[in-house]
Amino acid sequence: MKVNMDDVKDNLSRAATGMTKAEAHAQGICIECKQPWQPKTHTDAGQREYQISGVCEECFDRLFADED
């Protein structure tokens, strides 16, 4: 049996956030906070990350912040 990794990623994303990256992109929102992603993304790196993950820069920074 061959596993389609895109289906696996979509299923995990839907379970964790309630939507897939493609659904977030189609709506122009962040997959995490469900708000428009553009006003919450301030750098080129943030724009690239949104294309990769569907997460706006502010949520990405919060999710991966140092806890020190």
Phi, psi and omega per residue, in radians:
M1 nan 2.217 3.139
K2 -1.621 2.327 -3.128
V3 -1.728 2.247 3.075
N4 -1.545 1.930 -3.066
M5 -1.138 -0.530 3.085
D6 -1.114 -0.683 3.083
D7 -1.147 -0.698 3.116
V8 -1.082 -0.826 3.131
K9 -1.079 -0.755 3.123
D10 -1.103 -0.727 3.129
N11 -1.139 -0.730 3.099
L12 -1.134 -0.761 3.132
S13 -1.082 -0.785 -3.139
R14 -1.109 -0.689 3.128
A15 -1.160 -0.656 -3.078
A16 -1.433 -0.641 -2.995
T17 -2.158 -0.178 -3.126
G18 1.566 -0.002 3.119
M19 -2.751 2.876 3.079
T20 -1.641 2.905 3.081
K21 -1.037 -0.742 -3.136
A22 -1.074 -0.681 3.111
E23 -1.158 -0.724 3.096
A24 -1.103 -0.787 3.122
H25 -1.064 -0.757 -3.122
A26 -1.078 -0.553 -3.141
Q27 -1.614 -0.165 -3.121
G28 1.221 0.532 -3.112
I29 -2.135 2.877 3.059
C30 -1.378 2.365 -3.133
I31 -1.153 -0.392 -3.095
E32 -1.566 -0.986 -3.037
C33 -1.670 -0.165 3.104
K34 1.112 0.388 3.091
Q35 -1.865 2.813 3.071
P36 -0.947 2.311 -3.019
W37 -1.384 -0.545 -3.000
Q38 -1.109 -0.782 -3.141
P39 -1.182 -0.274 -3.093
K40 -1.800 0.216 -3.134
T41 -2.193 2.124 -2.923
H42 -2.020 -0.180 -3.070
T43 -2.282 2.875 3.054
D44 -1.066 -0.685 3.120
A45 -1.096 -0.678 3.098
G46 -1.132 -0.676 3.096
Q47 -1.144 -0.727 3.098
R48 -1.120 -0.716 3.140
E49 -1.096 -0.696 3.104
Y50 -1.057 -0.725 3.130
Q51 -1.117 -0.609 -3.121
I52 -1.339 -0.827 -2.947
S53 -1.986 -0.361 -3.055
G54 1.457 0.174 -3.108
V55 -1.843 2.275 3.103
C56 -1.202 2.857 -3.074
E57 -1.097 -0.706 -3.129
E58 -1.112 -0.758 3.110
C59 -1.183 -0.728 3.116
F60 -1.018 -0.828 -3.140
D61 -1.076 -0.688 3.129
R62 -1.192 -0.744 -3.117
L63 -1.141 -0.569 -3.053
F64 -1.989 0.417 3.133
A65 -1.216 2.542 3.014
D66 -1.154 2.443 3.132
E67 -1.681 0.221 3.131
D68 -1.259 nan nan
